[in-house]
Amino acid sequence: MALTKTSYLEMNLTDSLVGVDLCHRIEQWLDKNPESVMEGHKLMRSWLLRMIEATASDLDFGGPGSKQMIWMRIYGIKSPNPDFGTYAPWETNLIILSWLTPLQKKRLYQDLSIDFSVSIREMGTTTRYRGTVYFENNYLSANFRRINSSLYSMSNLGIPKPIAERMNLNYEKTGLVLVTGITGSGKSTTLDAIIDMNNRDNQAHIVIIGHPIEFVHESKMALVKHREVGVDVQSFKHGAIESLRQDPDIIMIGEMRDPDTIATVLEITDSGHKVFTTLHTSSAIDSIHRIIAEFPSEEQERIRNRLADVLKVSISQKLVPSVDNKLILAKEIMSVDSSIQAAIRNKNIGEIYQMMVEGKRFGMMTLEQDLLDLYKHGFITNKTAINYANNKKRITQLLSMPGV
């Protein structure tokens, strides 16, 4: 970007000018120099397009922590890319502010962070990104995550047929489906595959509430509506409640972030809807514990019983390094039956692991069983299976079995 020391001096910037005050000063300068806004747009666009070429999932820049470099995550590894050049924190502030709308800037200064979606069209193809801008040490930093432009099928993801059917409105009209995992574990990709399956197979109404909206589903057999938190709706909770007045069959809620949203999700599911949502947990058992623990002790019995009633499927997943230096999906699947319902109600959640071990004919599996299968098929190494297992003792036992 052709920003020079002259530009720095023209903005009257000093080392003491930081945070929101620095942003306001840069904004004033951008208002008088629209060519720099266009230059910032052009530069950011080139970085986002380079992500496609590099098969990068994430792009990070800005703030002192970036050391003036542009970072990418490629197949799970995040590192700086020297080909992009270097940019001082005030320059990356300017580049970021050139992309934000006045409303987005207002929200950024108020909340000190903002999530939004970005679309880039190139050569007839549109690629979407989830953007996050936040303050780091009084300067703006940004992360852009590339959204897959293609959808996976249930078989692509290795989801057993009995589980796919439970998530399909054609087979089960109500119930809660959880997709869980840490950030970057592919939860959105799995949710989009589930939505696409229902979109293709059902004459129904699907309401998607996201923050932000990532993949945009075109209505196929189903009518699909997208509502973005902060743009179309106030919050996940409000979106869930409002959706009940919109005649939905399926409601997808991007994330259960707080007790109010969790309680609302359980309530709307209990009212006879099919609901898909996510949690930042690493296993089916952790998900149950997490949901119950979000509530005061005097409410936990009620929440436990309601969760036992509405929960149908829980998929917990990780993206693990493959032998060809890429990433592959490893998953744990719980399909709730009467035994698991009783275990949840009776506080015997620890028994559920063994039920998943023995539930293969119903499509269930533990993470350790799936890691073992990936190892036996040559997709991952023995070391990777152990490193990514939730239960290290169990995976070690499985890997030491005769014939493995």
C-alpha positions as CSV (number, residue, x, y, z in Angstrom):
1,M,0.0,0.0,0.0
2,A,1.4,3.4,-1.0
3,L,1.1,4.9,2.4
4,T,4.2,6.9,3.2
5,K,5.7,8.9,6.1
6,T,4.0,11.9,4.5
7,S,0.6,10.3,5.0
8,Y,1.6,9.6,8.6
9,L,2.5,13.2,9.2
10,E,-0.6,14.5,7.3
11,M,-2.8,12.6,9.8
12,N,-0.8,14.2,12.7
13,L,-0.3,10.8,14.3
14,T,1.9,10.4,17.3
15,D,2.9,7.5,19.5
16,S,0.6,8.6,22.2
17,L,-2.5,8.5,19.9
18,V,-3.9,5.0,20.2
19,G,-7.2,3.0,20.5
20,V,-10.4,4.6,19.4
21,D,-8.8,8.1,19.3
22,L,-6.4,6.8,16.7
23,C,-9.2,5.3,14.7
24,H,-11.1,8.6,14.7
25,R,-8.1,10.4,13.5
26,I,-7.6,7.9,10.6
27,E,-11.3,8.1,9.8
28,Q,-11.1,11.9,9.4
29,W,-8.2,11.5,7.0
30,L,-9.9,8.8,5.0
31,D,-12.9,11.0,4.6
32,K,-10.7,13.6,2.9
33,N,-8.7,11.0,0.9
34,P,-11.1,8.6,-0.7
35,E,-8.4,7.2,-2.9
36,S,-6.8,5.6,0.2
37,V,-10.1,3.9,0.9
38,M,-10.1,2.4,-2.5
39,E,-6.4,1.4,-2.0
40,G,-7.2,-0.3,1.3
41,H,-10.1,-2.2,-0.4
42,K,-7.9,-3.3,-3.3
43,L,-5.2,-4.5,-0.9
44,M,-7.6,-6.5,1.3
45,R,-9.2,-8.0,-1.7
46,S,-5.9,-9.2,-3.0
47,W,-5.1,-10.8,0.4
48,L,-8.5,-12.6,0.6
49,L,-8.0,-13.9,-3.0
50,R,-4.6,-15.2,-2.1
51,M,-6.2,-17.3,0.7
52,I,-7.9,-19.3,-2.0
53,E,-4.7,-19.9,-4.0
54,A,-2.9,-20.9,-0.8
55,T,-5.8,-23.1,0.5
56,A,-5.6,-21.0,3.7
57,S,-8.5,-21.2,6.2
58,D,-7.6,-18.0,8.1
59,L,-5.8,-14.7,7.5
60,D,-4.6,-12.6,10.5
61,F,-3.0,-9.1,10.5
62,G,-2.8,-5.9,12.6
63,G,-1.8,-5.1,16.1
64,P,1.7,-5.4,17.7
65,G,1.4,-9.2,18.0
66,S,1.5,-9.7,14.3
67,K,5.0,-8.1,14.1
68,Q,3.8,-6.0,11.1
69,M,3.3,-9.2,9.0
70,I,0.4,-11.0,7.4
71,W,-0.3,-14.5,8.8
72,M,-2.1,-17.4,7.3
73,R,-3.3,-20.8,8.6
74,I,-2.8,-23.5,6.1
75,Y,-3.8,-27.1,7.0
76,G,-3.7,-26.2,10.7
77,I,-0.4,-24.4,10.7
78,K,-0.4,-20.6,11.2
79,S,2.7,-18.7,10.0
80,P,3.6,-15.3,8.5
81,N,3.9,-14.9,4.8
82,P,6.8,-12.7,3.8
83,D,5.5,-12.3,0.3
84,F,2.8,-9.9,1.6
85,G,5.3,-7.3,2.9
86,T,5.1,-5.5,6.2
87,Y,2.7,-3.0,7.6
88,A,2.9,-0.7,10.7
89,P,0.0,-0.9,13.1
90,W,-1.4,2.5,12.0
91,E,-1.4,1.2,8.4
92,T,-3.3,-1.9,9.2
93,N,-5.7,0.3,11.3
94,L,-6.3,2.3,8.1
95,I,-6.8,-0.8,5.9
96,I,-9.3,-2.3,8.3
97,L,-11.3,1.0,8.7
98,S,-11.4,1.4,5.0
99,W,-13.5,-1.9,4.9
100,L,-16.0,-1.1,7.7
101,T,-19.3,0.7,7.2
102,P,-20.2,3.6,9.5
103,L,-22.5,1.4,11.5
104,Q,-19.9,-1.3,11.9
105,K,-17.4,1.3,13.1
106,K,-19.9,2.6,15.7
107,R,-20.4,-1.0,17.0
108,L,-16.7,-1.6,17.0
109,Y,-15.9,1.5,19.1
110,Q,-18.8,0.6,21.5
111,D,-18.1,-3.2,21.9
112,L,-14.3,-3.1,21.1
113,S,-14.9,-6.0,18.6
114,I,-17.2,-6.8,15.7
115,D,-18.1,-9.9,13.6
116,F,-19.3,-9.5,10.0
117,S,-19.4,-11.3,6.7
118,V,-17.6,-10.5,3.5
119,S,-18.2,-11.6,-0.1
120,I,-15.6,-11.5,-2.9
121,R,-16.6,-12.2,-6.5
122,E,-13.8,-13.1,-8.9
123,M,-14.1,-14.8,-12.3
124,G,-17.8,-15.6,-11.8
125,T,-17.2,-17.3,-8.4
126,T,-18.2,-15.8,-5.1
127,T,-16.2,-16.6,-1.9
128,R,-17.5,-15.7,1.5
129,Y,-15.5,-14.9,4.6
130,R,-16.2,-14.4,8.3
131,G,-14.4,-11.3,9.5
132,T,-13.6,-10.4,13.1
133,V,-12.1,-7.1,14.0
134,Y,-10.9,-6.4,17.6
135,F,-8.5,-4.3,19.6
136,E,-5.1,-5.7,20.6
137,N,-2.9,-3.5,22.7
138,N,-4.8,-0.4,21.6
139,Y,-4.5,-1.2,17.8
140,L,-6.9,-2.9,15.5
141,S,-6.4,-6.6,14.6
142,A,-8.4,-8.7,12.2
143,N,-9.0,-12.3,11.4
144,F,-10.8,-13.5,8.2
145,R,-11.9,-17.1,7.9
146,R,-12.6,-18.4,4.5
147,I,-16.0,-20.2,4.2
148,N,-16.0,-23.3,2.0
149,S,-17.8,-22.6,-1.3
150,S,-18.8,-26.2,-1.7
151,L,-21.0,-28.4,0.5
152,Y,-20.3,-31.8,1.9
153,S,-22.7,-34.7,1.9
154,M,-23.3,-36.9,4.9
155,S,-21.3,-39.7,3.3
156,N,-18.4,-37.2,2.6
157,L,-18.3,-36.5,6.3
158,G,-18.5,-40.2,7.2
159,I,-21.8,-39.8,9.0
160,P,-23.5,-43.2,9.4
161,K,-26.9,-43.6,7.7
162,P,-28.9,-44.1,11.0
163,I,-27.5,-40.7,12.3
164,A,-28.1,-38.9,9.0
165,E,-31.7,-40.1,9.1
166,R,-32.2,-38.9,12.6
167,M,-31.1,-35.4,11.5
168,N,-33.4,-35.5,8.5
169,L,-36.8,-33.9,8.9
170,N,-38.2,-36.7,6.7
171,Y,-37.5,-39.2,9.5
172,E,-37.7,-37.2,12.7
173,K,-39.7,-34.0,12.9
174,T,-38.5,-32.7,16.3
175,G,-35.5,-32.8,18.5
176,L,-32.1,-31.1,19.3
177,V,-29.0,-31.9,17.3
178,L,-25.6,-30.6,18.7
179,V,-22.5,-30.2,16.7
180,T,-19.6,-29.5,19.0
181,G,-15.8,-28.8,18.9
182,I,-13.2,-26.2,19.4
183,T,-12.9,-23.1,17.1
184,G,-11.7,-24.3,13.7
185,S,-12.9,-27.9,14.1
186,G,-15.3,-27.7,11.1
187,K,-18.6,-27.3,13.0
188,S,-20.0,-24.8,10.5
189,T,-19.1,-27.2,7.6
190,T,-21.0,-30.0,9.3
191,L,-24.0,-27.8,10.1
192,D,-24.1,-26.6,6.5
193,A,-24.1,-30.2,5.2
194,I,-27.0,-31.1,7.6
195,I,-28.9,-28.0,6.4
196,D,-28.2,-28.9,2.7
197,M,-29.5,-32.4,3.2
198,N,-32.8,-31.1,4.7
199,N,-33.0,-28.4,2.0
200,R,-32.8,-31.0,-0.7
201,D,-35.1,-33.6,0.9
202,N,-37.9,-31.7,2.5
203,Q,-40.7,-29.3,1.6
204,A,-40.2,-27.2,4.7
205,H,-39.1,-23.8,6.2
206,I,-35.5,-23.5,7.5
207,V,-34.6,-20.5,9.5
208,I,-30.8,-19.9,10.0
209,I,-29.6,-17.5,12.7
210,G,-25.9,-16.8,12.5
211,H,-23.3,-14.4,13.8
212,P,-22.3,-13.7,11.1
213,I,-24.0,-15.6,8.3
214,E,-21.4,-17.7,6.7
215,F,-22.5,-20.1,3.9
216,V,-25.7,-18.8,2.1
217,H,-28.1,-21.6,1.2
218,E,-30.2,-21.2,-1.9
219,S,-33.7,-22.4,-1.3
220,K,-34.1,-25.8,-3.1
221,M,-37.0,-28.0,-2.0
222,A,-37.2,-26.1,1.3
223,L,-37.6,-22.3,1.9
224,V,-34.4,-21.1,3.6
225,K,-34.2,-17.8,5.4
226,H,-31.0,-16.3,6.8
227,R,-30.9,-13.9,9.8
228,E,-27.7,-12.3,10.9
229,V,-27.2,-11.3,14.5
230,G,-26.5,-7.5,14.7
231,V,-28.0,-6.9,11.3
232,D,-31.3,-8.7,11.0
233,V,-31.9,-9.7,14.6
234,Q,-30.7,-8.5,18.0
235,S,-29.3,-11.8,19.4
236,F,-29.4,-15.6,19.1
237,K,-32.0,-15.7,21.9
238,H,-34.2,-13.1,20.2
239,G,-33.8,-14.8,16.8
240,A,-34.9,-18.1,18.3
241,I,-37.9,-16.6,19.9
242,E,-38.9,-14.6,16.9
243,S,-38.5,-17.6,14.6
244,L,-41.5,-19.3,16.3
245,R,-43.7,-16.7,14.7
246,Q,-42.3,-17.4,11.3
247,D,-43.8,-20.9,10.8
248,P,-40.4,-22.8,10.8
249,D,-39.9,-26.5,10.6
250,I,-36.1,-26.3,11.3
251,I,-34.3,-23.7,13.2
252,M,-30.5,-23.4,13.1
253,I,-28.9,-21.3,15.8
254,G,-25.2,-20.6,15.2
255,E,-24.1,-21.0,18.8
256,M,-25.4,-21.5,22.3
257,R,-23.2,-18.9,24.1
258,D,-25.1,-18.2,27.4
259,P,-27.7,-19.7,29.7
260,D,-30.5,-17.6,28.3
261,T,-29.8,-18.9,24.7
262,I,-29.5,-22.5,26.0
263,A,-32.8,-22.2,27.9
264,T,-34.5,-20.8,24.8
265,V,-33.1,-23.5,22.5
266,L,-34.4,-26.2,24.9
267,E,-37.8,-24.5,25.1
268,I,-38.3,-24.1,21.3
269,T,-37.2,-27.7,20.7
270,D,-39.6,-28.9,23.4
271,S,-42.4,-27.0,21.6
272,G,-42.1,-29.4,18.7
273,H,-39.4,-28.1,16.4
274,K,-36.2,-29.5,15.0
275,V,-33.2,-27.4,16.1
276,F,-29.5,-27.5,15.2
277,T,-26.9,-25.6,17.1
278,T,-23.2,-25.7,18.3
279,L,-21.2,-25.7,21.5
280,H,-17.5,-25.3,22.2
281,T,-17.0,-28.7,23.8
282,S,-14.8,-31.7,22.9
283,S,-17.1,-34.6,23.6
284,A,-20.8,-35.7,23.9
285,I,-20.4,-36.2,27.7
286,D,-18.7,-32.7,28.1
287,S,-21.6,-31.2,26.2
288,I,-24.2,-32.6,28.6
289,H,-22.2,-31.5,31.6
290,R,-21.7,-28.0,30.1
291,I,-25.3,-27.4,29.4
292,I,-26.4,-28.4,32.8
293,A,-23.6,-26.5,34.6
294,E,-24.6,-23.3,32.9
295,F,-27.6,-23.0,35.3
296,P,-27.9,-22.5,39.0
297,S,-28.1,-25.6,41.1
298,E,-31.8,-25.1,41.9
299,E,-32.6,-25.2,38.1
300,Q,-30.3,-28.0,37.1
301,E,-32.8,-30.8,37.7
302,R,-35.4,-29.2,35.4
303,I,-32.7,-28.5,32.7
304,R,-31.4,-32.1,33.0
305,N,-34.9,-33.6,32.4
306,R,-35.7,-31.3,29.6
307,L,-32.3,-32.0,27.9
308,A,-33.0,-35.8,28.2
309,D,-36.4,-35.2,26.5
310,V,-35.2,-33.1,23.5
311,L,-31.6,-34.2,22.7
312,K,-31.5,-36.6,19.8
313,V,-27.9,-36.5,18.4
314,S,-24.6,-35.0,19.4
315,I,-21.6,-34.9,17.1
316,S,-18.3,-33.8,18.6
317,Q,-15.5,-33.3,16.1
318,K,-11.8,-32.4,15.6
319,L,-9.7,-31.7,12.5
320,V,-6.5,-33.8,12.9
321,P,-3.3,-33.8,10.8
322,S,-3.3,-36.5,8.1
323,V,-0.3,-38.3,6.7
324,D,-0.4,-36.2,3.6
325,N,0.0,-33.0,5.7
326,K,-3.6,-32.0,5.4
327,L,-6.5,-32.2,7.8
328,I,-9.1,-34.9,8.3
329,L,-12.2,-35.1,10.3
330,A,-12.3,-37.2,13.5
331,K,-15.7,-37.4,15.2
332,E,-17.6,-38.8,18.2
333,I,-21.4,-39.5,17.7
334,M,-24.0,-40.1,20.3
335,S,-27.5,-41.1,19.3
336,V,-29.9,-40.6,22.3
337,D,-32.1,-43.6,23.1
338,S,-34.0,-44.6,26.2
339,S,-30.9,-45.8,28.0
340,I,-29.0,-42.5,27.4
341,Q,-32.1,-40.6,28.4
342,A,-32.2,-42.4,31.7
343,A,-28.5,-41.9,32.3
344,I,-28.9,-38.1,31.8
345,R,-32.0,-38.0,34.1
346,N,-30.4,-40.1,36.8
347,K,-27.0,-38.3,36.8
348,N,-25.2,-41.3,35.4
349,I,-23.7,-39.4,32.5
350,G,-20.4,-41.3,33.0
351,E,-22.1,-44.5,31.7
352,I,-22.8,-42.9,28.3
353,Y,-19.3,-43.5,27.0
354,Q,-19.7,-47.3,27.2
355,M,-23.1,-47.0,25.5
356,M,-21.5,-45.2,22.6
357,V,-18.8,-47.9,22.4
358,E,-21.5,-50.6,22.1
359,G,-23.8,-48.6,19.9
360,K,-22.1,-49.0,16.5
361,R,-25.3,-50.6,14.9
362,F,-27.1,-47.3,15.8
363,G,-24.4,-45.2,14.2
364,M,-22.7,-44.3,17.4
365,M,-18.9,-44.1,18.0
366,T,-16.5,-42.7,20.4
367,L,-13.7,-40.3,19.3
368,E,-11.2,-43.0,20.1
369,Q,-13.0,-45.6,17.9
370,D,-13.0,-43.2,15.0
371,L,-9.3,-42.3,15.5
372,L,-8.5,-46.0,15.5
373,D,-10.4,-46.4,12.3
374,L,-8.5,-43.5,10.7
375,Y,-5.2,-45.1,11.8
376,K,-6.1,-48.5,10.5
377,H,-7.0,-47.1,7.1
378,G,-3.6,-45.2,6.9
379,F,-5.0,-41.7,7.1
380,I,-3.3,-40.7,10.4
381,T,-0.3,-41.8,12.4
382,N,-0.3,-43.7,15.7
383,K,1.1,-40.5,17.4
384,T,-1.7,-38.4,16.0
385,A,-4.3,-40.8,17.2
386,I,-2.9,-40.6,20.7
387,N,-2.4,-36.8,20.7
388,Y,-6.0,-36.0,19.6
389,A,-7.8,-38.6,21.7
390,N,-10.0,-37.4,24.6
391,N,-9.3,-40.6,26.5
392,K,-5.5,-41.3,26.2
393,K,-5.7,-44.6,28.1
394,R,-8.5,-46.0,25.9
395,I,-6.8,-45.1,22.6
396,T,-3.6,-46.7,23.8
397,Q,-5.5,-49.9,24.6
398,L,-7.2,-49.9,21.2
399,L,-3.9,-49.3,19.3
400,S,-2.3,-52.2,21.2
401,M,-5.0,-54.7,20.3
402,P,-3.9,-57.7,18.2
403,G,-4.2,-57.0,14.4
404,V,-4.1,-53.2,14.7
